[in-house]
C-alpha cells in the first residue's frame, strides 16, 4: 500500500517538475516592424515573432551597384540605401518601388524610420530627413562637404544621433535638422550610435569606444581597443558589447567603461553584436559566426561560413540570421549553432538582415531580397508544451494503474460473508 502511494506521489511530482527541466522559450509576439539598424536604439539586433524555416524567394528588386545598407521595415514598407546614390521605398509584400530619392553620392548608411520620417546618411556628407510616404526631402544637415556619412542614424526622443567620416558624432533635432551638439573623436565614425538611458555609445576609427551624454555630448568615458572600431555597440543589461578591427569582441561596463571580458577571433571584426537570452552573437573576418556567453565571454559555439562575415546577425525567437561574403544568407540554431538552412543569393552579403513576421529582408550585390516560406511561431528548441503533454499522460496512466491495483487488493483482502445460522 505504501509503495503504491509513493509511486503515485512521484508521478504527480514529475508532472510539475518535468517541464521545469525542458528547454523553454518565453512566449512573444511580433513587433511587426524593424525601424532602424539593429532594430532598436540599444542595437541588440533582436526581434520576436515568426521564424523562417524553409526559405523561398518571394521577390528581389534590382539596383545598379552593391547594397551594403541594411533595410528598415515599417508599416509594410521596406526602406534601404544603395551605392547608386539612391534611397528606396519598396512595398514589402511584392518589392514594387513606391519612391526613390537621389542623394549626391553613394548611400552606405542604413535608414531609421520614426514618426513617418526616413533618416539616412550619404557619401555627399549629408544626413537626410525624407517623408516616408513619398520621399520628399524635409531637411538635410551637412556634416562636411563630400565626407561620407556611412554611420546609420539612431533616433531617440526627437533627436538624431549619427557619426561622420569627419570624425564627429552629432545630435540633430529630428524635426528641423538643427545641430544640438557634436563631439570630435580622433578619426572616422562609421559605427552607428547605441542610445540607452541618456547615454550615447559609439565606436571610432581612432580605436576607441565612447560614452557620451545624450543631452550635451560631454564625454563620460572612453575605452581604447587595439585598432579601428567600425562595429556598432549593443548595450544590454548594463554592458556594452562591441567588436574591433583588432579581432576582439569586448564587453565593457556601461557605467564606467571598465573591461569585463574580451574574446579574440582570428581576424578583424566589422560585424555588430546581437545579444539574446544571455548570449552574444557576432561575425568575424575569420569566416565564422560566434556565440559567446554574455557574462564571461566563453565561446559556446562557432559556425564557419565560406568567407568573411561583416554582416551583423539578427536573432528572432531562437534563430540567428546572418549574411556572409560567400554570397549566402544563413539561419543557425541560436542554442547550438547548427545550420537550419542557407540561401544562395550570389553576391557578397555585407547588409544585415531585417526579419519581420517570418520574412528575411537583406541587400546584396545589386539586389534587395525578400525570403519567405514556411514559418513557425516558436523557437526550434521550444519543447516545453510537448514535455508537459507527455508528463500529463504518464501521470494519468500511473495514477490509474495505482488506483486499479489498490482496488484489486481491497477485493482480495475483504473478509467473506458469514454463513447463515441454521
N, C-alpha and C positions, 0 to 999 in steps of 0.2 A: 504493500500500500504506500509506504513512504517513498519507495523507489519510483512508483508511477507518478506521484505528486511532484517529485524532484524533476522528472522528465518534463512534465507539463510546465513547471516553473521555468526551466531552461528554454523551452520552446518559446514561451511568451517573452522572456528576456531577449532572445535572439531577434524577435520581431522588432524590438526597439533599437537594439544595438547594431544589427547587421547593416542597416542603411548608413549608420554613422561612419563606417569604415569604407564605404563605397565612394568612388570618385564623384565629386559634386561640381555643379556649376550653378551660380546664382541666376535665377530667372530674371531675364532682362528684356526690355522692349527696344526696338529700333528707334533712333532719333529721327530717321528719315532724311537727314542732311549730313553733308561733310563740308562745312562752310569755309575752311581755311587749311593751309598747310599743317599737317599733323592733326587736323580735325578740331583742335580747341586751343585756347591760349596757353595751357600748360604744356602743350605739344607731346602728349603721351601716345599719340598715334593709335588710339583705341576707340572702338565704337561697339554698339550692341546690335542685335538683330539676326537676320538670316545669314547663313554661311553657304558659300558656293561649293558644292561637292562634285559636280560633273560639268565642266565648262564647255560652252559652245560660243561661237562668235555671234553676238546679237547684231552688231554693226561696227564699222570703222569709218572714220572721217579722214580724208586725205588732206594733208597740209604740206606745202613745199618746204622741206628742211626739217632738221631734228626737233623733237619736242622734249625738252628737259624740264619744262614747267610741270608741276603736279596739279591735277584737276581739283576743283572745288565743285560741290553739287548742292544746290539749294532750290527747293520748290520745283523739282523736276527739270531743272536746267543745269547743264554742265558748263563750267567756265574754265578756260585754260589759255595759256600763252604759247607762242611759237617763235622759232628763230626767223620766221619771215616777217617779223615786226608787228604781228597782229595779236590781238586778244579776241577770243572766240566765245560765243554763247551758243551751245548746241542743245537741242532737245534730247533729254536723257533717254527717252523711250525709243528713238529711232536714229539719232545722230544728225537730224536735219539742222542746218545752220539757221539761227534766229537773227544773229547780227555778228559783225566783227568790227573792231576798232583798230586803226593803224597808228602805231606809235612811230617815233622817229628811227628806232633801231630794234635790235633783237630783244625778245622777251624771255629771259630765263626764269624770272620771278614767278612764283605761284600766287594765284589770286586769293584774296579774302573777300567773302561776300557777306555783308552785315547790313541790315536795315535797308535793303533794296539798293545797295551801292556795291560796286566791284572795285576793290583797291588792289593795285598791282604796280610793280616797278618795271623799268625798261632800261636798255643799254644807252639810251639817249640822256640818261641822268635824271629822269623824272619819276616821280611817284604819281600815278593817275588815280582819279576817282571817276568812275563811269556809272551811269544809270543802268541798273541791272536789267531793266525792261527793254531798253532799246540801244544801249551802248553810248548814249550821248555823254560827252565829257562834262562833268560837273566842275572839276578843277584839276590842276596839276601843280606839283611843287618840284622845283629844280634843285637837286642836291648839289650838283656840279655839272657843267656842260659836258656832254659826251662821256660821262663817267658812269659805268654800269651800276644799276640798282638790281642786282641779282637776288638780294635778300627778299624773302617773302613777308609781306606785312602781317602784323598781328593787331587785331582791333579789340580794345577793351574800354568800355565806358566813353565812347565817342572820341577816343584817341587812337591814332595810327602809330604803331611802333615799327620801325624799319631801319635796316642798315644800308650803307652805300659803300661802293668801292673807293670813295674818297676818305675812308677810314672813320666815318662818323656814324653814330646811332642817333636817329631822330624820333621825336614825339611830335606829331602833327595833329591839328584839330581835324577830326573826321568830317566835320560839316563844311568847312571852307578851306582846308589845307594850310592854314596859318601855322607857322612853326611855334611850338610851345617851348622846346629846348632841343639842344643837341649835345652829344658827348663825343669827344675825339679820342679814338684809340690810336694805336701806332701803325695800323695797316688796314687793308681792305676788310670790310664786314659783309660777307655773303651769308653768314648764319642768320637764321630767322629768330627774332627775339621770342622767348617764352615770358609770359607775364603772369605772375602769381602773387596774390596778397600784397599788391603795391610795390612789387619789385620786378625789374626787367633783367632777365638773364640772357646773355648773348656771347657768342664767340667772335674772335677777330683773328686775322692773318698775322697779327703780332704775337700769336701763341697763347694769348690769354683768354680766359673765361671771365666775364664781368658781371657783377651785380650792381644795378643802378636803381636809384629811387625813381619810381614811375611818375612821380609828380614833379620832380626837379631835375632829374638826370644826374644827381650827385652820385659819385662812386661810393658804394658800400663796401665792396671788396673786389679783389681780382685774384685768380689762380693761374699760375704760369705753367703751361704744358711744354713739351719739348719741340713743338712745331706749330704750323698754321692750324687754326680751328675753323673749319668750314661747316662742321656738323652743327645742327641746331639743338640746343639743350631741351631735355624733357625734365620737368620738375614735378615730382610725385612724392608725397609723404615727407616733405621737408628735405628732400635730397635732389641735387642736380645731377642728371646723367648726361654725359656728352662724350663724343669721340674727338680724336685729334689726329692730325696727319703724322704724328709721331708713332702711330699704330696702337695707341692705347684707348680704352674706354675708361672714363673716370666717373666716380661717384663722389660728389662734394657736398658738404654741409651747406644747405641753402641759406643759413643764417650768417655764417662767417667764412665760408669758402674752404674750410679745412678738408683735406682729402680723407675720405672714409676708406676707399679702396681704388685700385686701378687694375685693369686686366689687359695684358699685352696680346694683340693679334700679330700676325706675321707680316702686316703691311699697313698702309695708310687707311684711316677711317674717315670717309666723307659722309657716310650714312648717318642719319639721325636716329637715336634710340626710340623704341616703343617700350612702354612699361605696362605690364598686365599681370595682375594677381601675384605680385612679388617677384616677377621675372623681367629682366631687361633683354630685349631682342634688338640686334643691330647687325648690319652688314659690314664687311671689310674688303679692301682691295686684295686680300689673300684668297678671294673667291668663295668665302664662307659667310654663312649666317650663323650668328652666335646667340645662345640663350644663357644668360648669367643670373645667378642668384642675386637679387637686388640688395640683399642685406650685406653680403660679404664678397661678391664678385666671383664666386666659384662657378666654373663652367658646368652647366647642366647637360648641354649637348651642342654640337655644331653640325651644320649641313653644308656640304660642298657643292657649289654650282660649277659651271664650266668657265666662269670668268669673274671679273671684279664685281662686287656688289656695292655700288654707290647709292642705289635706290634705298629709301627708308621704309622699313617694314610697317605694315598696317596690321593690327590684330583685332579680329572680330570674333567674339564668342568661341575662343579656343582654337582659332586657325590663324596662322601667320601668312600674310600675303606680301610678296616682295619680288622685285624685278632684278635681273642680272644683265650684265653687258654681253652675255652669250645669246641674247635675244629671246629669253624666256621669262614668263611670269610663273612663280611657284606658289603653291599652297602647302604649308607644312603644319603638322600637328604641333600645337604650342607646348604640349606636355613632353613629347619625346623627340621632336624634330623629324619624324617620319614623313616622307613626301606623300601627300594626298593626291596631288596632280601637278602637272606643269603644262603650260600652253605656249607654243612657239609663235611669236609674233614677228620674227625676222630681225629687225634692227636692235641695237643695244638699248636697254631699258635703264635710263637714269631717273626717269619720272617715278614718283612714289604713288602707289595705288590709293585710290579712294574707294571705299566699299560701302555701298548703301543698298539695303534691302536685298542682299544676295547677289548684287551685280558689282563686278570689279571694273573700275574705270582707270585707264592708265594711258600715258603717252609714250611714243617710241619714235623711231626714225621716219618722220613724215606722216605719222598717223596718230589718231586718238582711237582707242579701242574700248568697247563695252563687251565684257564677257559675262554671260549669264548661263542659265540652265537649271539643273536640279539643285534644290536648296534644302536646308534643314534649319530649324529654329533653335537648335541647341548644339552644344559642343560635342565633338566626336568622342569625348571621354566622359560624357554625362550619362552614367549608367544607373544613377540613383533610383529612378522610377522602376527599372527592371528588378533591382535588388529588393525594393520594397514589396513588389508583387510576389517574388519568389519567397521572401520571408513570410508573407501572409499565408501563402499556400502551404508552406512547410508547417507553420504553427497550427493552422486549422487541421491539417491531417494528423499531426502528433496529438493534439488535444482530443480529436475524435477517437483515435486509437486508444488513448488512455481511458477515456470515458467508457468505451466499449469493454476494455479489459476489467475495469472496476465493476461494471455491471455484471459481467460474467462471473467474477469472483464472488460477488454477493449472492448470486444464484446458487453457486456450489456450496457455500457455507451456511445457507439458510436452513434451519432445522426442519425435519419432516413433520407434518401434522400428525398429532396423536390419533391412534385408532379409537373409534367409539367404544365405550364400555358396554358389555352385554347386559 
